[in-house]
Amino acid sequence: MSEPSGAAVVIIGGGVTGLSAGWWLARAGVDVLVLERGIVGWEASGRNGGGATHVYSPFGLEEQRLWPQMDDLLGYPTEYQPRRIGVALTEPQWALARRWAEIGEMRGFRWESLDRRQLKELVPIVGDNAIGGTYLHFGGHANPQRTVQAYAWALQDHGGRILQHTTVTGFTVRGGRVTAVETTRGPFGADTVVIAAGPQTGLFADMLGVALPLAPARVEMIATEPIPLMPTGGVAGNGLYGRQTLRGNLVYGGGPHEWVNVPDMAAPEHPNSPLVRNLARRLAELFPGAAHVRLIRSWGGVVENTPDGLPVIDRLSDPDNVVLATMSSVGFGLSPAAGRGISELVLHGRCLFADLAALALRRFADTPPDWRERAGWVVADARLAETR
């Protein structure tokens, strides 16, 4: 069977952001083609903690509205579970947990303060080292692997197409517009192009003469053997994010970042042992009641980070048919809303349900070329990683 020659919208990147945008466009009847250099969700989209509690974002309200509906909208399970608990082991952690809860309150959501007894009722494996916590009646978490597959299947159900193992190598630009995306399988014509390629997004922007400051970083995740299900599986604290899966595993990550250079951005084949040990120690501190549980898996991924930590979602003026979408490490949870917003930038030239001015690329117009060095976001050697 011959491969497609192009599409009305060509999306570069088969992570949750690109797949969600493609799904929203396909369900609106748009001819969509997603190009992915590996397999969908293989990098950060399928290797994260599954959190969906980003009410501080311009997409936050829509995120919270959409997630409870996503299984029905997609037609496939995401394993979404509502509500989150924040556990504080120190006063600074307690202040941070309250701050995130208060941001939610300012946006119209409810939360409660928890003492140690209440915490233990909801999270039996916390210890006496916990000084308090927050119970968020908003937010939640889902299964990254299932969610990626749900987006991909739903996109295809609506007529969208996905080409995996297809590496983008450049663009054909004529008359101030991208007319084709060049790949290892040949060129694909496009009326509009969405670049949602995670850490590679900056490279593709550079090919178009657009400066998008991004720093790629390697992150690690660990998973334990299953334990009995807790009343609430979404628990964060001690600098960790993650969840208890529906099978009982504790799946957590949380840095520290290990900064990498652009040529080394392929998904890591092996986890970084010093960072995995760091995660395991902090997880045992967070959940002393599960300190005896064995780690059964660990894996690494690569995420992208902008200088201010916020996404860039913007339609360019030159070329004027290109949308940039880089989520700066928060793509999974925001994906239902971000995908909708990107689809509206394609269809209408602007997002109709949220003000995205804070996410515009122009805020980095004066960012110096050596911004990574100034911020200390440079590649660390193994000895430094050992001490973190």
Residue pairs with C-beta under 8 A, 6 or more apart in sequence:
3 163
3 185
3 186
4 33
4 161
4 163
4 188
5 188
5 189
6 33
6 180
6 187
6 188
6 189
6 190
7 31
7 32
7 33
7 161
7 188
7 189
7 190
8 30
8 31
8 32
8 190
8 191
8 192
9 22
9 25
9 30
9 31
9 32
9 33
9 190
9 191
9 192
9 193
9 194
9 346
10 32
10 33
10 35
10 181
10 188
10 190
10 192
10 193
10 194
11 18
11 21
11 22
11 32
11 33
11 34
11 35
11 193
11 194
11 196
12 18
12 35
12 168
12 181
12 193
12 194
12 195
12 196
12 197
12 204
13 34
13 35
13 36
13 194
13 195
13 196
13 197
13 198
13 200
13 201
14 34
14 35
14 36
14 38
14 39
14 40
14 41
14 152
14 162
14 164
15 40
15 41
15 43
15 44
15 45
15 148
15 196
15 197
15 198
15 331
16 41
16 45
16 144
16 147
16 148
16 151
16 331
16 332
16 335
16 339
17 45
17 196
17 325
17 327
17 331
17 335
17 338
17 339
17 342
18 34
18 36
18 194
18 196
18 197
18 325
19 34
19 40
19 41
19 45
19 148
19 151
19 152
19 155
19 162
19 335
19 339
20 151
20 335
20 336
20 338
20 339
20 340
20 342
21 194
21 196
21 325
21 338
21 339
21 342
21 343
21 346
22 32
22 34
22 151
22 155
22 160
22 162
22 339
23 74
23 151
23 154
23 155
23 158
23 160
23 339
24 339
24 340
24 342
24 343
25 32
25 160
25 343
25 346
25 347
26 32
26 155
26 158
26 159
26 160
27 154
27 158
28 343
28 347
30 343
30 346
30 347
31 159
32 155
32 159
32 160
32 161
33 160
33 161
33 162
33 163
33 188
33 190
34 40
34 155
34 160
34 161
34 162
34 163
35 163
35 166
35 168
35 181
35 183
35 188
36 162
36 163
36 164
36 165
36 166
37 165
37 166
37 167
37 168
37 200
38 164
38 165
38 267
39 164
39 165
40 148
40 149
40 151
40 152
40 162
40 164
41 144
41 145
41 148
41 149
41 152
42 267
43 198
43 267
43 301
43 302
44 198
44 219
44 301
44 302
44 303
44 329
44 331
44 332
45 144
45 148
45 198
45 331
45 332
46 144
46 145
46 148
46 301
47 144
47 219
47 221
47 267
47 299
47 300
47 301
48 144
48 221
48 253
48 301
48 332
49 141
49 221
49 241
49 242
49 243
49 251
49 252
49 253
49 254
50 141
50 142
50 143
50 144
50 147
50 242
50 243
50 251
50 332
50 333
51 84
51 139
51 141
51 234
51 236
51 241
51 242
51 243
51 332
51 333
52 63
52 67
52 80
52 139
52 140
52 141
52 142
52 332
52 333
52 334
53 84
53 104
53 136
53 138
53 139
53 140
53 141
53 234
53 333
54 60
54 63
54 330
54 333
54 334
55 61
55 63
55 64
55 103
55 104
55 107
55 109
55 138
55 139
56 100
56 103
56 107
57 63
57 310
57 311
57 330
57 334
58 354
58 355
58 356
58 358
58 359
59 334
59 337
59 338
59 341
59 354
60 107
60 334
60 337
61 107
61 108
61 354
62 336
62 337
62 340
62 341
62 353
62 354
63 333
63 334
63 336
63 337
64 109
64 138
64 139
65 337
66 73
66 336
66 337
66 340
67 80
67 82
67 140
67 142
67 336
68 80
68 82
68 140
70 78
70 80
70 142
70 147
70 150
70 336
71 77
71 78
71 80
71 150
73 154
74 150
74 151
74 153
74 154
75 150
75 153
75 154
75 157
76 146
76 149
76 150
76 153
76 154
77 143
77 146
77 150
78 142
78 143
78 146
78 147
78 150
79 142
79 143
79 146
79 147
79 245
79 246
80 140
80 141
80 142
81 140
81 141
81 142
81 233
81 234
81 243
81 246
82 138
82 139
82 140
83 135
83 136
83 137
83 138
83 139
83 140
83 232
83 234
84 136
84 138
84 139
84 140
84 141
84 232
84 234
84 235
84 236
85 114
85 119
85 122
85 123
85 133
85 134
85 135
85 136
85 232
85 234
85 235
85 236
86 97
86 100
86 101
86 133
86 134
86 136
86 235
86 236
86 237
87 93
87 97
87 119
87 123
87 126
87 130
87 133
87 235
87 236
87 237
87 238
87 286
88 94
88 96
88 97
88 130
88 131
88 132
88 133
88 134
88 237
89 129
89 130
89 131
89 237
89 238
89 285
89 286
90 131
91 131
93 237
93 238
94 131
94 132
97 132
97 133
97 134
97 237
98 113
98 134
100 134
101 111
101 134
101 136
104 111
104 136
104 138
104 139
105 111
109 136
109 137
109 138
110 137
110 138
111 134
111 135
111 136
111 137
111 138
112 134
112 135
112 137
113 132
113 133
113 134
113 135
114 122
114 132
114 133
114 134
114 135
115 132
116 126
116 128
116 130
116 131
116 132
118 133
118 135
119 126
119 130
119 132
119 133
120 126
121 231
122 135
122 230
122 231
122 232
123 133
123 230
123 231
123 232
123 235
123 287
124 230
124 289
125 227
125 230
125 287
125 288
125 289
125 290
126 133
126 286
126 287
126 288
126 289
127 287
127 288
127 289
128 288
129 285
129 288
130 237
133 237
135 232
139 234
140 234
141 233
141 234
141 243
142 332
143 245
143 246
144 332
147 332
147 335
151 335
151 339
152 162
155 162
156 162
163 185
166 183
166 184
166 185
167 183
167 184
168 181
168 182
168 183
168 197
168 204
169 182
169 183
169 184
170 182
170 207
171 178
171 180
171 181
171 182
171 193
171 204
171 207
171 208
172 178
172 179
172 180
172 181
172 182
172 187
173 179
173 208
173 319
176 318
176 319
176 320
177 319
177 320
177 321
178 190
178 193
178 208
178 319
178 321
178 322
179 189
179 190
180 187
180 188
180 189
180 190
181 187
181 188
181 190
181 193
190 321
191 321
192 321
192 322
192 323
192 346
193 319
193 321
193 322
193 323
194 322
194 323
194 325
194 342
194 346
195 201
195 204
195 205
195 322
195 323
195 324
195 325
196 325
196 326
196 342
197 203
197 204
198 302
198 303
198 304
198 326
198 331
199 214
199 216
199 262
199 265
199 302
199 303
199 304
200 265
201 212
201 214
201 304
201 324
201 325
201 326
202 212
202 213
202 214
202 262
202 304
202 326
203 262
205 211
205 212
205 324
206 212
208 316
208 319
208 322
209 318
210 316
210 324
210 361
211 364
211 367
212 312
212 324
212 326
212 361
212 364
213 306
213 307
213 364
213 367
213 371
214 304
214 305
214 306
214 326
215 259
215 304
215 305
215 306
215 307
215 372
215 375
215 377
216 259
216 260
216 261
216 262
216 264
216 265
216 302
216 303
216 304
216 305
217 257
217 258
217 259
217 260
217 302
217 303
217 304
217 305
217 329
217 377
218 257
218 258
218 259
218 260
218 268
218 272
218 300
218 301
218 302
219 253
219 255
219 257
219 258
219 300
219 301
219 302
219 303
220 253
220 271
220 272
220 275
220 276
220 279
220 298
220 299
220 300
221 242
221 251
221 252
221 253
221 279
221 298
221 299
221 300
221 301
222 251
222 252
222 253
222 276
222 279
222 280
222 283
222 295
222 297
222 298
223 249
223 250
223 251
223 295
223 296
223 297
223 298
224 249
224 250
224 251
224 283
224 290
224 293
224 294
224 295
224 296
225 249
225 293
225 294
225 296
226 245
226 247
226 248
226 249
227 244
227 248
227 249
227 250
227 290
227 293
228 248
229 244
229 246
229 248
230 244
233 243
233 244
233 245
233 246
234 243
234 244
235 242
235 243
235 244
235 286
236 242
237 286
238 254
238 282
238 283
238 285
238 286
239 254
239 255
239 282
240 252
240 253
240 254
240 279
240 282
240 283
240 286
241 252
241 253
241 254
242 250
242 251
242 252
242 253
242 254
243 250
243 251
244 250
244 251
245 251
249 296
250 283
250 287
250 290
250 293
252 279
252 283
253 279
254 279
254 282
256 275
256 278
256 388
257 305
257 377
258 272
258 275
258 380
258 385
259 372
259 377
259 378
259 379
259 380
260 302
260 379
261 379
265 302
266 302
267 300
267 301
267 302
268 300
268 301
268 302
270 300
271 298
271 299
271 300
272 300
272 385
274 382
274 385
274 386
274 388
275 385
275 388
276 295
276 298
278 388
279 298
280 295
283 290
284 290
284 291
303 328
303 329
304 326
304 327
304 328
304 329
305 328
305 329
305 377
306 312
306 326
306 328
306 364
307 364
307 367
307 371
307 375
308 363
309 328
309 329
310 328
310 358
310 359
311 325
311 326
311 327
311 328
311 330
311 331
311 334
311 338
311 359
312 324
312 325
312 326
312 328
312 359
312 360
312 361
312 364
313 323
313 324
313 325
313 338
313 341
313 342
313 345
313 351
313 356
313 359
314 323
314 324
314 345
314 356
314 359
314 360
314 361
314 362
315 322
315 323
315 324
315 345
315 346
315 349
315 350
316 322
316 323
316 324
316 361
323 342
323 345
323 346
324 361
325 338
325 342
327 334
327 338
331 338
337 354
340 353
341 351
341 353
341 354
341 356
344 350
344 351
344 352
344 353
345 351
350 356
368 374
372 378
